[in-house]
Amino acid sequence: MTVKKYSITNTAAASEAKFPTPDSGQSIYWDKTPGLGLRITAAGSRSWIVQGRVNNKSRRFTLAPIAEMTHTEAREEAAKVRALMRKGIDPLLEKKKRQQENLAQGETLRQIMEDYVAHKRTKNGPLRPSTKADYRYCVENTFSDWADKPVATITRDAVVLKFRDLSKSAPVQTNQSFRYLKALLNWAREKYAAPDGTYTILPVNPVSMAIRKGGLVQWNPEKARDSRIPKAKIGAVWAMLEDHGDPDRNIATTCTSADMIAFMLLTGARVSEASMLTWDRVKLDADVPTFYLDITKNHNPITLPISDALHAVLTRRNEARRKGNDYVFPAMRGKAGYLKDPRALLKKVSDIAGDHIHPHALRRTFLDVAQIVGVDSDQRRQLSNHLASDVHGANYENNPDPSILMPAAQKIGSWITGQGSAARVAAKGDNVVPMKA
């Protein structure tokens, strides 16, 4: 690289004749003005540059091509830049900040959401398809009026107004939606953060500003859900499920829904775990029949035993197996291929129970039954695939052999089916003894 100090009197003087293009690399001719130079590359590029020190570190900064800035203007600009350098301001970082800010100004909430679901990683890997779907639904429905607007335009006041409005009809769902929004805006802030760590847009997340202790709004109170099938009604629910699971008396969709609910009641599995179960993970004919859950909420795959009661349900499912569909609980229509939510039949369960029964209420009911039949807390935790929070559970009560849990699973299944038989007898009145006159 050629380095020369030369008095460049005007822009025209920086001509090819006086300052030739190097055969390779670049040449720099320094002006008498401190720090100002003319850089010429082998490709023919000619630009004004300025060099100085920022916090005792040398920095070189391009001002502009000579075609866009006169020599006089370059001298003035060089003096300004070097003054900033003396104050500890790095012009390169400032330039990158402006570039990031310009890019960020046009990024919409929808674009940020798509980038988030595509690239966000948790400690357990990429986001689950269901989680991605939740974020898309949130942006495309709850925040549809913001979806195609730049995220940089979302303000604290706008958040306050929308939060108050949505909270009137659905306070709990509003909390969840704004938690999603908060995560997306944090993603936008980090995506366009400057090299020095400062934020070029949304210096403070507007959701964090608005919804906080002492803020203009607070998170809506959320009561812990405790719904479950009452003990006295479990038998009647089971009898109903058996009736609706009979393929000789019901259409395929009804049978599948009944068997899926029965599966969740007998195993405590979450609805997503049950719905996406495939036959390659079910071993009905093994010495110890098992099913394997590899898609779980806590990312902890587990193999669990199949009780006699559950074996009967899965055998019925296997006999009704649809060609070309590997799901245990297949859907009759839709792209997913599996039954996502047996909502219609859960309504019948709710009518019998006298309370709104959603899929997770079946999980609570399963754990209630486990406690009723004397399954200890460690095995209840294992059967429900809850991770241990203490040393004993994490290192000792963690035997992966499903046969260890089979007696507990059998107790639960036997109690539920026994209650179903008792409910049938009671419904017929066979256990009623007429009173003597």
N, C-alpha and C positions, 0 to 999 in steps of 0.2 A: 504494500500500500504506500502510495506517495503522499507525503505530508509536507506542505510548503506554507510559509507565511508570506502573504502577498497583499498589497493594497489593491482592493477591488473597487475602483472608483465609481463604476455604475454597472447596471445589469448587462448592458451591451458588451461591456469589457469581458464578461464571463463567456466569451465566445469560444467556438471550437478552435480557432486559430491560436488564441492566447492560452487557453486551458484545454488541451486536447483530451479526448476520451481515451482512457487507459486500455491496453490490450486485454487485461484481466483485472479482476478485483475492483478496487476503487481508488480514486485519488482525492485528497482533501487539501484545499488551499485556504489558509487561514487569513482572515482580514485583520487589519490593524485594530479594529473594534474588538475588545476582549471577548473571547468565546465564540465569535461569529465565524463560520466557515462555509466554503462552497464544496459540496461533495459531488463527485462525478463518478458514476459507475461504468463498468465495461458495457453495460446494456444501453448506455446513453442517457441515463437519468441524471439530471442536474438539480440539486436542491440546496436551499439554505439550511444550515444546521447551527445549533448552539450547544456549547459544552460548558459545564460548570460542575460544582460539587454540592451535593445535598447530604447533610449530616456526615461530612467527611468521606462520602462515596462519590466517585466520578459518574456523571450522567451526561449522555449525549442525546439531544432531542431534535427531531426534524421540524423545521418551521413551515416550509412550503416549497414547492417547485419554483425555480426562478421565473418561470413564465407567469406565476400567479402573485409574485411579490417582488417589488423593486428593491434595489440595494439599500435605499434610504429606509424603506419600511422594514427590511430585514434587520438593519442596525437598531431601529427603535424597538422592534419586537424582541431582539436578543437581549437588550438591556432590561426589559420587563421580565423576561423569563429568568435571567440570572439573578434578578432581585428576589424573585420568588424562591429560587434555589437557596439563596442566602438565608431565607426565613425557614428553611427546612421543608419546603413544598416541592414534591417531585412532579415535574410536568408530565412525565410518562404515566404515572398513576392517575393524575388528573385527567389526562386524555382518555385512558381506558375507562375511567368512571363515566365520562361523558358518552363514550361509545356504548357502554352497558345501559346507561340511562335511556339513550335513544332507542336501543333495541327493546327495552322493557316497556317503553311508553305504549307500544302498540300491541303487546301481548294480552290476549283476552283470557277471561276466566276459563272458558272452554279449552283453550290451547294449554293453559297451565294444568288443567285437570288431566288432559290426555297425556301430557308429559309426565305428570305425577304417577298415573296408573301404569305407564310404560316403564318407568325407571326407578320408582321408589323401591327400596329394599329394607326389609326388617331384619332382625337377628335370625329369623327363620327363612329368609329368602324373599322372593317377589311376593307381591300382594296376591291373595287368592282371587279367583274369578268373581266370587260373590262380593268381595270387598270392592273390586273394581266396578262392579255393577252398581253398588251402593253409591259410590262417588259420582258415577255418571248420572244416576237418577237424581241425585241431590242437585247437581248443576243444571241439568236439563229440565227439571221440574220446580223444585223449591226456589232456585235462583235463576229461573229462565230469563227474567228481565235483565240480569247481569251477565248472562252467559257469554254474550258476544261483545261485551264492553271491556276496555282495558282494565286489568286488575288495579292499575295505579289510580284509577278513578274511584275505587271503593273507599269510602270515608267512614270514620267513626260514627258520624251522625246518621249516615245511611244504614249502617249496621243496627244502630239503636232503633230506628223507625221500623225496620223490617222485623227485627227480633220481637219488638212489642206487638206488632200486628199478627205475626204467626203464632205467638204464644197464647193468644186469645182462644184459639180453637184446638191447638195441639202442642201443649207446653213441652212434653217429653220429647216428641219428635223434633220440635224446634231446637232443643238442646243438642240433639245429635247432628242435625243439619249444620248448625253453627260450629260444632266441633270439626266437622269435615271442612267447612269453609276456612276455619282457622289453620288447619293443616295445609290447605292449598295455598293460602296467602303466605305462610311461612316458607313453603317451597318456592314461591315466586321471589320472595326476598332473597333466599339463598342462591337461587339460580342466577340472579342478576347482581349479586354482591360484588363489590370492587375487589381488586387484588389485595388491598390493605384490610379487607374485612368489613368495611363500611357498606351500608345498604344504599343502593342508588334509587330504589323505589320503596315505598312503605317503610320508612325508618322505624316505625313501630307498627306491629300488626293491629289493624283497626278493630278486629274482634277482641284482642287482648285489652285494648284501650277501653272498649265499650262495656264488655261483660266481665266484671271483676268486683271484688270487694271494694266498696266505696265508689264504684263506677256508676254510670247512668242507669245501667240495668245489671241484674244478677241472674245467674243460671236459675232456671225454674226448679222448684223442689221436685225431687223424684223419689217416690215411695218404692221401697224394695218390693218386687213382685213376690207374692206368696201363694198364688192360686195353685190348686191341686185337686185331684178327685178325692172327695171325702171317703174315708175308710168304708163307711156303710154303703157307698154307692159303687165301689170298685167292681163288685160282683155283677151288678146290673150292667155296667159298662162292658165288662168282658163278655157277658152273654149276648149283648147287642152286637159286639164286634164279631163273634162267632157266627151269628145269624147272617150278618152282612158279608162275611167272608166266604159264605157257601156259594160256590160257582154254579150250582144247580138252581139257585133261587135269585141270583143277582147278576147284573151286567159286569163286565170285566173291570171297569173303572171303580165301581163300588167295592168289588172284592179286593182290588189292589189297595184302595184307601184303607179299608178295614184291616188288612194284613199289615200295612205300614204302621198304623196306629198301634196295633197289637205288638209289633216288633219294638217300637219305642217304649211301650209300657213294660215289656218284659226285659228290656236291656238298659233303659235309661239313655239310649243314644240320642244325640241331637238330631233335629230334622234334616240338616244338611248331610250328616253322617249316614243316616238311614237312606235318604233319597238317592245318594250317589253310590250306594253299595252295589258291587257287581258280583256275578256268580263265581268268577275266578278267585274271589276272596272268601268264599263260603265252602267249608269242608263238611258236608252232611254225613259222609260215609266214613270219616276218620274214626280211629279208636276213641278219640276224644273230639267230638264234633265241635268246630270252631268257626268263627267269622273274624275277619281281619279288617280293622278300620285304619286306612292310611291317610285319609283326608279328615283331620280332626281340628277342632278350634284351637287347641293348644299346641298343634304341630307335633303331638306325641303319638305316633302310630302304636296300635295295641291289638293283640289277639285275645279274644274273649270266648268263653265256652258257650255252647248252645244247649240249653236245658231241654228236657223232654217237651215242655209246653211250646218252646220256641221252635223245636224241631218239627212239630206238627204244622206250625204256621209256614215255615220255610219249605216243607215238603209240598204243601198245597201250592205255594208260589212256584215251586219248581215244575209241578205238573201243569201249571198254566203258563209256563215260560213261552215267550213270544220269539219266533224265529227272527234272527237278525238283530235282536235287542238283548244285550248282556246285563241290563240292570235288573236287580231283584224286584224293584218296584217300578215297572215301566210306565210311561205315559202313552196314552192312546194317540195323542197328537202333540205337536210342538217340536221345536228344533233340539231341545235339550235331550230328549229321549227318556227322561226319568220323571217321576211324579214329584213335583217340588213341594207341594203343600196339600194334604188331604183336607182342605178347608170345609167342604160340604159335610163330610162325616164327623169332623170335629164339632160341628154345630149340634149334631145329635148327642155327642158325648157331653157337651155343655148342658144340653137340656136335661139329661139324666143327672148330671152332677149338681145342677142348680147354680153353676158359676161359669164364667167364661174360661173355657179350657183351650189353651193354645199349646203348640208342641212342647214348649219348655215345661209346662205344667205336668206333662207326662213324666218328665225326668224327675221332678220333685216327688211325684207319686211313687215312682220306682224306688227312690231312696227311702220313702216312708215305709213301703212294704218291706224293704230290706231290714229296716230297723225293727219292724213288727215281728219278723221271723227270727230275729236274733243275730243277724250278720253284724260282725264287729265293725268299728269305724274304719279300720285300715282296709278291710276288704270292700267296704262300701265305697271308699275312695278309689280303689283299684277298678272296681266294676264300673264306676262312672267316669273313669279316666281323668281324675283330678290329680294333679301333680302334688307330691308330698311337700310340705313346708317345714318339716323338721328332720333332724338327722336320722331318727329311727325309721321314719317312713321312707326317706330317700335312699337309705342304705341297707335296710333289713326287710321291711314289708314291701318288697318290690320284685318278688319272684315272677318272672315272665311266663312261667308254665301255666297255661290256662286250666289244667286239671286241678290245680290248687283251688281255683275259684269255682269249680263245678258244683260242689255241695251247696255253696251259697246260692248259685244261680238256680239250682234245682229247688231249693226251699222257696225262693221268690216265685218261680213259675208255678209250683204246686199250690202255693197259697192263693195266687190269683185265680187259677183254674178252679180251685175248690170253692172260692167265693162265687165264681160264675155258676157252678152247679147248684150251690145253695140258693142263688138268686132265681134260677129257673124253677126250683121246687117251690120257693116262696110265691113266685108269680102264679103258679098253678093252684096254690092253696093246699097242696098236699101235706104241708106241715101244720095245718090248722086243725085242731081237735075241737069238735062242736061241744059247747058247754051243755051240761045236763040241766034239764029243767028242774 
